[in-house]
Amino acid sequence: MISNRHRGLVELHSIGTLLAVGVFFWLYANLIYEVPYVRLSREVNLLPYFLCVVIGMLVGTRNLAALGPRVLRLKLGEAAQLATQQVGLTALTVFSMMFATQDHTISRLFLGTFLVFSWLGLLWLHLTVPRFLARAAFGRSQQVPTVFVGLPASRPAVAQWAAQRAQLGIQPVGFVSLEAREAASAPDSEWLGSLADLPRILREKQIGQVFLLAVPADNARARAIIEACQEQGCRLLVHHDIEERLGHPLISVEEQGHHFFTLHEEPLEEPLNRALKRACDLAVALPVVLFVLPPLCLFVWLVQRVQSPGPLFHIRSRSGEKRAEFSMLKFRSMHVAPPDDRAEVRQARPGDDRVFPFGRLMRRHSLDEFPQFLNVLLGDMSVVGPRPYMPLLDEEFRQLAKAYRTRHLVKPGLTGLAQSEGYRGEVSTPELLQERIRLDLYYITHWSIWLDLQITVKTFWHVFFPPPSAY
């Protein structure tokens, strides 16, 4: 029931936002006709642009559907991000139409202001409409009296979870304990009894839904719960406690009738997503390698000749996707020194005397990373992904954080979510390492082309305005 109500709510909201933007398009066009300084003639055929708006909004509903239960509890930032994604897709389709048809009659000012006002309207709709729809669709007549059956220890978490779903019509009635002695000694009214009392409770309380929070080890007791629910016509939802037992969140996967659990979602295992990410990598890296890198190489080489003669590049081995090693390029930012494994593994620190003056400027503004666009062209790296570390640090970090090697499920990047959030420079504490890994794992499991775009824009900003951790 819950998943159906969630899905129905998202569908209603999607239809509502699509209708709202579609109606606004025509109303705004008719208003703009009367504005003298906007050149929008009534002779212009707006129908193709309206269809582009519809297509953009329909594609954007995929992002809305992905929110699931969170659509009822959107924060301002989440609503703004969702509105930006929808308006961005709409703008892409609209301006693609305009450039493809070489239409010089349509008013750019009309299209631009329409998109801006649409973003503001969608922001307001995402913050208010889902709650209104939930109250209208799941009001008093659609409330479902619900009983929870499980172990006493699970009760506090259940109460919090049920409170968050109250807008979907879940009406908690009480808790039935799988442990008879605990139920008998319970002091408050929310304890309804033990498992033996379940048939009577379902009948007397007119319960419509039962949540089984832990499957009894005794098959007979488990079957008795099913039979009691079937006899009274109650919905039964069974919660599996494997996450609590393993101590790790799991993702449910069904493959040809077999049910599995995995530790992480992996969007980049989808061939289309991998192809899209590779295409974006090439679109960014190729112009940089052709037009930016050659003059930058010449300039850096000339400065190195003055401040610190030696090779232009610093080339070192790094672990990439599936832990395959590759040679990563950087502009050399430190003085040339005899080979020393201990010095090599030492991370750069503020005021590090190994760094020559211009090298310090390059490191702070990430100019030393530009040669890695060659690694992107070769396919060893991506523009966005977890940052690679030298092999000796790889082993040290693996011992400090169990999930560290999970970063190797995807290609390493010139920049990553952790770096865009300001986590650059030396990894000086286990806490800093754990936070970087947390952000890297979030990126791997929540990848989208929009997330890549956000990280790229933030990184570009940091090139000119670096965070304090950049040195």
Secondary structure, DSSP 8 states (H G I E B T S, - for coil): -HHHHHHHHHHHHHHHHHHHHHHHHHHHHHHHHT-TTS---TTS--HHHHHHHHHHHHHHHHHHHHHGGGGGG--HHHHHHHHHHHHHHHHHHHHHHHHHHT--SS-HHHHHHHHHHHHHHHHHHHHHHHHHHHHHHSSGGG-EEEEEEE-GGGHHHHHHHHHHTGGGTEEEEEEEESSHHHHHT--STTEEEEGGGHHHHHHHTT--EEEE-S--SSHHHHHHHHHHHHHHT-EEEE--THHHHHTS--EEEEETTEEEEES---GGGSHHHHHHHHHHHHHHHHHIIIIIHHHHHHHHHHHHHHHS-S-SEEEEEEE-GGG-EEEEEEE--B------HHHHHS---TT-TTB-HHHHHHHHTTGGGTTHHHHHHHTS-EEES-----HHHHHHHHHH-TTGGGGGGS--EEE-HHHHTT--S---SHHHHHHHHHHHHHHHHS--HHHHHHHHHHHHHHHHS--TT--
